């Protein structure tokens, strides 16, 4: 993919694991809960991150292909 703008304009770059959308599923309160995940599109995967509310640390993660 050729970069159209910015400091890398005109360069050919390869992107791996590109985030296409960030969506908040809900608030986790430390107990089991089920969230409806968006469908994976065209070979993409869906990653779910559980993030600390105050310090934003990643507390857990999962991927669905």
C-alpha positions as CSV (number, residue, x, y, z in Angstrom):
1,X,0.0,0.0,0.0
2,X,1.4,3.4,-1.0
3,X,1.0,6.2,1.6
4,X,-0.8,9.2,0.1
5,X,-0.1,11.8,2.8
6,X,2.1,12.7,5.7
7,X,5.8,12.2,6.4
8,X,5.7,8.7,4.7
9,X,4.0,10.1,1.5
10,X,5.1,8.1,-1.6
11,X,6.5,5.2,0.4
12,X,5.3,1.6,0.2
13,X,4.4,0.3,3.6
14,X,3.1,-3.1,4.9
15,X,0.5,-2.9,7.7
16,X,-0.1,-5.8,10.0
17,X,-2.9,-6.0,12.6
18,X,-4.4,-2.7,11.7
19,X,-7.2,-1.4,14.0
20,X,-10.1,-0.4,11.7
21,X,-12.7,0.5,14.4
22,X,-12.9,0.9,18.2
23,X,-16.2,0.2,19.8
24,X,-17.1,0.2,23.5
25,X,-19.1,-2.9,24.4
26,X,-20.0,-2.0,27.9
27,X,-18.7,-1.6,31.4
28,X,-17.1,-4.6,33.1
29,X,-17.6,-4.9,36.9
30,X,-15.3,-7.9,37.6
31,X,-18.0,-10.5,37.1
32,X,-18.8,-12.8,34.2
33,X,-20.9,-11.1,31.5
34,X,-21.8,-11.7,27.8
35,X,-21.4,-9.0,25.2
36,X,-22.7,-9.1,21.6
37,X,-19.6,-8.9,19.4
38,X,-19.7,-7.2,16.0
39,X,-19.2,-9.7,13.1
40,X,-15.7,-10.1,11.7
41,X,-15.5,-8.6,8.1
42,X,-13.8,-10.1,5.1
43,X,-11.1,-12.2,6.8
44,X,-10.6,-9.7,9.6
45,X,-10.6,-10.7,13.3
46,X,-12.3,-9.1,16.3
47,X,-10.2,-8.4,19.3
48,X,-11.7,-7.7,22.8
49,X,-9.7,-5.8,25.4
50,X,-10.7,-5.4,29.0
51,X,-9.2,-2.1,30.2
52,X,-8.8,-0.6,33.7
53,X,-11.1,2.3,34.2
54,X,-8.7,4.6,36.0
55,X,-5.2,3.6,34.9
56,X,-6.2,2.1,31.4
57,X,-4.1,-1.0,31.9
58,X,-5.1,-4.0,29.8
59,X,-6.5,-6.5,32.2
60,X,-7.6,-9.2,29.7
61,X,-7.8,-9.8,26.0
62,X,-9.3,-12.3,23.5
63,X,-9.5,-12.6,19.7
64,X,-12.2,-14.1,17.5
65,X,-11.4,-14.9,13.9
